[in-house]
């Protein structure tokens, strides 16, 4: 089993903590394939010499695309990077210089002593730090991959939209476009993406 980080926006972290989000869709690692969606995709899922195959309906035998899931395989663990903060004394210090025993606050939290009113706190926490800079030790959410497949975005089912933390397919697709349209993966392109579940 391997561990890999995965970035989550605040609203997604909230949905995970509330038990509403058990899936995520990502296009990372499928760039070449999305450039040629009629290709036959042979996807490497394992890191131990095993292969997993996803046979897609439209293909060209002379254009084989190889790619591996950058998030791992079934049985691997994902740890969530989210927006966080710690004490101001760690301002302008490298992440490696922050004590692993330092108190950590999370932007999306309502868990016990981690809840704090920052407007009333004068000397406590620093400004929010981007999720990309969260070290492993500060992560509070881990999930084991139980589902891994590739599908086109518009093939999402109502059940999968709910597993993404939304009430409907339309709601999910509107959110998808906010995050991905400018990156070239809008609903109008119907991109292939990894479906990762836990």
DRENTORRO-689853 format. One record per residue: x negated, y, z of N, C-alpha, C in turn; residue in three letters. Coordinates in steps of 0.02 Angstrom, whole numbers, padded with zeros to 5 digits, always signed. Example, Ala and Ser with C-alpha at 12.3 -4.5 7.8 and 13.67 -1.06 7.14 Angstrom:
<rs>
-00660-00284+00390-00615-00225+00390-00660-00165+00390ALA/-00642-00112+00354-00684-00053+00357-00645+00002+00394SER/
</rs>
This chain:
<rs>
-00042-00059+00000+00000+00000+00000-00044+00062+00000UNK/-00026+00110-00043-00062+00173-00046-00015+00229-00026UNK/-00045+00284-00006-00007+00344+00013-00023+00400-00035UNK/+00029+00437-00054+00019+00494-00098+00065+00551-00076UNK/+00042+00613-00084+00085+00670-00066+00136+00684-00120UNK/+00192+00714-00100+00242+00737-00148+00269+00803-00122UNK/+00271+00854-00165+00295+00920-00146+00371+00920-00144UNK/+00399+00952-00094+00472+00960-00089+00488+01032-00070UNK/+00538+01058-00104+00563+01125-00087+00603+01120-00022UNK/+00613+01178+00010+00646+01181+00074+00715+01148+00073UNK/+00755+01162+00022+00822+01133+00019+00821+01057+00011UNK/+00769+01031-00022+00762+00958-00029+00741+00926+00037UNK/+00697+00960+00074+00677+00934+00139+00737+00930+00185UNK/+00779+00981+00183+00839+00981+00225+00884+00922+00207UNK/+00892+00910+00142+00934+00855+00119+00905+00787+00141UNK/+00839+00780+00140+00807+00718+00163+00820+00708+00238UNK/+00809+00761+00277+00818+00756+00349+00890+00740+00367UNK/+00938+00765+00327+01008+00752+00340+01031+00685+00311UNK/+00986+00650+00276+01003+00585+00248+01041+00588+00183UNK/+01045+00647+00153+01083+00655+00090+01039+00642+00028UNK/+00974+00647+00036+00929+00639-00022+00888+00576-00014UNK/+00898+00529-00061+00860+00466-00060+00828+00453-00128UNK/+00829+00503-00172+00798+00498-00238+00767+00564-00258UNK/+00719+00560-00302+00692+00620-00334+00674+00603-00405UNK/+00677+00653-00449+00659+00644-00520+00602+00691-00536UNK/+00551+00663-00569+00492+00701-00586+00470+00685-00657UNK/+00445+00736-00693+00419+00726-00761+00344+00718-00763UNK/+00311+00729-00706+00238+00725-00704+00213+00658-00731UNK/+00163+00661-00774+00135+00600-00802+00170+00576-00865UNK/+00224+00609-00884+00261+00589-00944+00257+00642-00999UNK/+00209+00688-00993+00202+00742-01041+00194+00716-01113UNK/+00147+00671-01123+00135+00645-01190+00195+00609-01217UNK/+00228+00572-01174+00287+00536-01197+00344+00584-01215UNK/+00354+00636-01175+00408+00684-01189+00395+00723-01253UNK/+00331+00727-01274+00316+00759-01338+00339+00715-01395UNK/+00344+00650-01385+00366+00603-01437+00415+00554-01406UNK/+00478+00575-01393+00525+00533-01357+00548+00471-01394UNK/+00529+00463-01458+00547+00402-01494+00494+00348-01488UNK/+00444+00361-01447+00389+00312-01440+00411+00252-01398UNK/+00376+00198-01407+00385+00139-01365+00341+00150-01304UNK/+00371+00154-01245+00332+00170-01184+00315+00107-01146UNK/+00250+00097-01138+00226+00043-01096+00198+00077-01033UNK/+00229+00066-00977+00212+00103-00917+00175+00060-00866UNK/+00118+00083-00847+00079+00048-00796+00103+00070-00727UNK/+00131+00023-00689+00158+00040-00623+00112+00019-00566UNK/+00071-00031-00577+00032-00058-00522-00039-00033-00522UNK/-00070-00039-00466-00141-00021-00459-00181-00082-00441UNK/-00149-00141-00445-00183-00203-00426-00189-00251-00486UNK/-00184-00224-00546-00190-00265-00605-00124-00291-00632UNK/-00069-00275-00597-00004-00297-00622+00026-00244-00667UNK/+00068-00266-00713+00099-00220-00760+00175-00220-00753UNK/+00204-00163-00763+00276-00158-00766+00294-00128-00833UNK/+00346-00154-00865+00364-00131-00931+00433-00099-00931UNK/+00438-00042-00962+00503-00010-00973+00512-00006-01047UNK/+00558-00044-01074+00570-00045-01145+00626+00005-01160UNK/+00610+00056-01196+00658+00109-01210+00692+00096-01277UNK/+00753+00120-01286+00792+00101-01344+00764+00122-01412UNK/+00736+00180-01417+00709+00204-01481+00633+00202-01478UNK/+00602+00172-01529+00530+00166-01526+00500+00162-01596UNK/+00436+00176-01599+00396+00168-01660+00339+00121-01641UNK/+00332+00066-01675+00281+00017-01657+00210+00045-01665UNK/+00201+00094-01708+00134+00120-01720+00117+00178-01674UNK/+00159+00193-01626+00146+00249-01581+00161+00227-01510UNK/+00112+00194-01480+00120+00169-01412+00089+00218-01362UNK/+00127+00235-01313+00104+00283-01263+00093+00246-01197UNK/+00036+00254-01167+00020+00223-01103+00021+00278-01049UNK/+00055+00265-00995+00051+00312-00939+00067+00275-00875UNK/+00044+00301-00819+00057+00270-00755+00094+00319-00712UNK/+00132+00293-00666+00170+00337-00621+00121+00368-00571UNK/+00117+00435-00571+00070+00468-00526+00090+00465-00452UNK/+00150+00439-00439+00174+00435-00370+00166+00366-00340UNK/+00139+00319-00379+00128+00252-00353+00176+00201-00380UNK/+00184+00148-00343+00228+00093-00363+00273+00075-00304UNK/+00320+00030-00316+00364+00007-00263+00321-00021-00206UNK/+00337+00000-00146+00298-00021-00087+00247+00030-00064UNK/+00228+00077-00108+00183+00131-00087+00221+00182-00047UNK/+00184+00223-00009+00215+00272+00035+00203+00343+00008UNK/+00256+00383+00010+00251+00454-00006+00254+00494+00059UNK/+00212+00544+00065+00218+00590+00121+00234+00659+00094UNK/+00282+00691+00125+00310+00753+00099+00269+00813+00121UNK/+00253+00854+00072+00223+00919+00084+00280+00971+00082UNK/+00286+01009+00136+00339+01060+00140+00310+01125+00167UNK/+00349+01178+00163+00327+01243+00188+00320+01239+00264UNK/+00264+01265+00290+00247+01257+00360+00207+01316+00386UNK/+00195+01317+00450+00153+01368+00480+00125+01342+00546UNK/+00072+01375+00567+00042+01359+00632+00020+01425+00664UNK/-00020+01421+00716-00038+01481+00754-00080+01532+00714UNK/-00071+01595+00731-00107+01649+00697-00182+01645+00706UNK/-00205+01611+00758-00277+01607+00769-00311+01570+00712UNK/-00272+01535+00672-00300+01498+00616-00297+01537+00550UNK/-00278+01601+00555-00279+01643+00495-00349+01643+00465UNK/-00353+01643+00400-00416+01649+00363-00465+01592+00379UNK/-00440+01536+00402-00483+01478+00412-00465+01424+00362UNK/-00514+01383+00347-00501+01327+00302-00454+01277+00336UNK/-00417+01240+00296-00372+01190+00325-00410+01140+00368UNK/-00471+01125+00348-00511+01076+00386-00530+01103+00456UNK/-00524+01169+00465-00541+01199+00530-00482+01205+00577UNK/-00423+01187+00553-00364+01188+00596-00362+01123+00636UNK/-00357+01128+00701-00354+01068+00743-00292+01028+00726UNK/-00302+00963+00723-00246+00919+00706-00195+00914+00763UNK/-00213+00943+00820-00167+00945+00877-00129+01011+00879UNK/-00142+01056+00831-00109+01121+00830-00034+01112+00819UNK/+00004+01154+00851+00076+01151+00842+00093+01171+00770UNK/+00140+01135+00742+00162+01149+00674+00237+01163+00675UNK/+00257+01216+00639+00327+01231+00629+00343+01221+00555UNK/+00404+01199+00542+00426+01185+00474+00483+01232+00456UNK/+00482+01256+00395+00533+01305+00374+00603+01275+00379UNK/+00609+01212+00363+00674+01179+00368+00672+01131+00427UNK/+00693+01156+00485+00691+01112+00543+00743+01132+00594UNK/+00767+01082+00628+00811+01095+00686+00797+01040+00737UNK/+00735+01017+00737+00718+00960+00780+00684+00983+00844UNK/+00720+00978+00899+00692+00989+00965+00649+01051+00973UNK/+00589+01043+00999+00547+01099+01016+00516+01131+00954UNK/+00528+01104+00896+00500+01135+00836+00543+01194+00812UNK/+00602+01203+00842+00644+01260+00825+00618+01320+00863UNK/+00612+01376+00829+00585+01435+00862+00614+01497+00828UNK/+00626+01549+00867+00650+01612+00840+00589+01655+00825UNK/+00569+01658+00762+00507+01692+00744+00513+01768+00750UNK/+00574+01794+00748+00583+01867+00756+00564+01889+00826UNK/+00572+01845+00875+00558+01863+00944+00488+01842+00965UNK/+00454+01807+00923+00388+01781+00941+00334+01829+00917UNK/+00292+01852+00962+00242+01902+00944+00175+01871+00927UNK/+00155+01821+00963+00088+01794+00955+00086+01723+00929UNK/+00143+01695+00915+00145+01624+00899+00123+01606+00830UNK/+00170+01597+00784+00155+01567+00719+00135+01619+00667UNK/+00096+01595+00620+00074+01634+00563+00130+01638+00512UNK/+00118+01671+00456+00166+01672+00401+00171+01602+00372UNK/+00226+01591+00336+00236+01525+00305+00179+01509+00257UNK/+00157+01448+00259+00106+01424+00214+00139+01381+00160UNK/+00117+01388+00097+00147+01349+00043+00138+01274+00054UNK/+00187+01237+00031+00186+01164+00040+00124+01132+00009UNK/+00099+01160-00046+00041+01131-00080-00020+01127-00033UNK/-00022+01170+00018-00078+01172+00064-00065+01134+00129UNK/-00013+01094+00132+00000+01056+00193-00047+00996+00196UNK/-00086+00990+00250-00129+00931+00258-00089+00870+00279UNK/-00117+00812+00268-00081+00750+00283-00059+00747+00356UNK/-00102+00767+00402-00086+00761+00473-00026+00804+00494UNK/-00011+00856+00455+00044+00900+00474+00111+00876+00446UNK/+00110+00827+00402+00172+00803+00373+00213+00763+00423UNK/+00278+00774+00423+00322+00738+00469+00368+00689+00434UNK/+00369+00690+00366+00415+00647+00329+00375+00599+00286UNK/+00389+00535+00294+00360+00483+00253+00416+00439+00226UNK/+00410+00418+00164+00459+00373+00134+00422+00321+00093UNK/+00447+00259+00096+00418+00205+00057+00458+00197-00008UNK/+00423+00195-00064+00456+00188-00129+00490+00120-00133UNK/+00556+00122-00145+00595+00061-00151+00624+00054-00222UNK/+00622+00108-00260+00651+00109-00327+00605+00149-00372UNK/+00592+00123-00431+00550+00160-00479+00571+00140-00549UNK/+00593+00190-00587+00612+00177-00657+00604+00241-00697UNK/+00610+00234-00762+00606+00291-00807+00673+00296-00843UNK/+00700+00357-00847+00761+00366-00885+00766+00438-00910UNK/+00809+00449-00958+00822+00516-00981+00863+00554-00929UNK/+00850+00618-00925+00883+00660-00874+00959+00655-00877UNK/+00988+00658-00936+01061+00660-00942+01093+00591-00932UNK/+01053+00540-00920+01080+00474-00904+01095+00466-00829UNK/+01084+00519-00791+01097+00516-00719+01171+00501-00707UNK/+01184+00458-00657+01252+00440-00639+01276+00485-00582UNK/+01341+00483-00569+01368+00521-00512+01336+00497-00447UNK/+01328+00430-00441+01297+00403-00380+01226+00428-00372UNK/+01189+00432-00427+01120+00456-00424+01118+00530-00408UNK/+01165+00569-00435+01168+00641-00418+01178+00650-00344UNK/+01221+00608-00314+01231+00612-00241+01168+00590-00204UNK/+01132+00539-00231+01070+00517-00200+01016+00571-00204UNK/+01023+00617-00252+00978+00675-00258+00996+00729-00208UNK/+01055+00722-00175+01076+00770-00125+01127+00820-00150UNK/+01158+00806-00208+01207+00852-00238+01276+00820-00240UNK/+01327+00862-00249+01396+00837-00250+01419+00812-00318UNK/+01383+00831-00371+01403+00811-00438+01344+00814-00486UNK/+01352+00783-00543+01301+00786-00595+01290+00858-00617UNK/+01344+00895-00625+01339+00965-00648+01298+01007-00599UNK/+01310+00998-00536+01273+01035-00484+01199+01018-00487UNK/+01184+00953-00494+01114+00932-00499+01080+00961-00561UNK/+01113+00958-00618+01083+00982-00680+01071+01057-00679UNK/+01116+01094-00647+01106+01167-00641+01044+01181-00599UNK/+01035+01143-00545+00975+01151-00503+00913+01130-00541UNK/+00917+01075-00579+00861+01052-00619+00836+01107-00666UNK/+00882+01141-00699+00863+01193-00746+00829+01252-00712UNK/+00851+01268-00651+00818+01322-00614+00744+01306-00603UNK/+00730+01243-00589+00661+01223-00575+00620+01206-00637UNK/+00652+01180-00689+00614+01148-00743+00622+01178-00813UNK/+00672+01220-00824+00683+01244-00892+00624+01285-00918UNK/+00596+01328-00877+00539+01369-00898+00477+01327-00911UNK/+00475+01268-00882+00418+01222-00892+00427+01180-00955UNK/+00483+01188-00989+00495+01150-01050+00532+01085-01040UNK/+00560+01075-00980+00596+01013-00965+00669+01025-00948UNK/+00699+01073-00981+00769+01090-00967+00817+01035-00989UNK/+00879+01042-00967+00930+00993-00985+00940+00990-01061UNK/+00926+01045-01095+00934+01046-01168+00884+01000-01203UNK/+00828+00984-01168+00777+00938-01197+00790+00866-01176UNK/+00833+00856-01126+00848+00789-01100+00784+00747-01092UNK/+00737+00772-01050+00672+00738-01045+00675+00671-01009UNK/+00627+00629-01025+00617+00568-00987+00585+00588-00920UNK/+00604+00554-00867+00576+00569-00802+00573+00506-00759UNK/+00529+00509-00710+00525+00456-00660+00583+00463-00612UNK/+00616+00409-00597+00667+00407-00544+00635+00370-00487UNK/+00625+00404-00431+00591+00375-00373+00640+00375-00315UNK/+00652+00317-00288+00698+00311-00232+00667+00278-00172UNK/+00696+00292-00114+00671+00263-00051+00730+00242-00008UNK/
</rs>
